[in-house]
Amino acid sequence: MPRALIIEDDEVTAREIVAELVVHGMVAEWVADGRHGLDRALEGKFDLITLDRMLPGMDGIDVVAALRRAQVDTPVLMISALSDVDERVRGLRAGGDDYLTKPFAPDEMSARAEVLLRRRQVGESGVNRLRVADLELDLVTHAANRAGQELPLQPTEYRLLEFLMRHAGQVLTRTMIFEHVWGFHFDPGTNVIDVHIGRLRRKIDQPGQSSLIRTIRGSGYVIAPAD
């Protein structure tokens, strides 16, 4: 699961950010001042940092500039009540990857965070598309298509399909799928995986097309080209 560091001195805002990122499958750690935040960012291996502009101990601009001088390339989403163009430009030029002004909608914040994570994942892997037979998934735009026909996916369906396609040909147990896609321990009494697999199949396997997602009885699921 992606790890996010939240550097924010306002407790209400910090808890809001943490809650939103956790809902979207991330592990979030909160630090309330700039100096401690910089230390954690240098020590910990984080996939994303949200950084308040005005912080006690050390200003957000100075924090991100210090990170870049130390060659820490973790994506940084700067968040600030300072909304004028000059301030946004300062934040981006200091090394921020995106800039969000307060007050903000939590879903916009999480969407921006996910974009930064996707860019990082694509940059690290050098791969921006996954393909299984004639099914294709764009890791940057989240667009999916089969044989050129667009497939409308809900966010959970996308995460499920991406996990399956990243492990194409490998049998994935329900526990593996549940803990990766939903981010918490598997409840053997739930049928949520089967429900979402069924929805994916109805979208992916149109009449006349071979089935790509297969149930391996007693084991789990696998996505692979038809034999």
Secondary structure, DSSP 4 states (H G I P E B T S, - for coil): --EEEEE-S-HHHHHHHHHHHHHTT-EEEEE-SHHHHHHHHHHS--SEEEEESS-SSS-HHHHHHHHHHTT----EEEEES--SHHHHHHHHHHT-SEEEESS--HHHHHHHHHHHHHHHHHHHHS--EEEETTEEEETTT--EEETTEEE---HHHHHHHHHHHHTTTS-B-HHHHHHHHT-S---TT--HHHHHHHHHHHHH--TTSPP-EEEETTTEEEE----
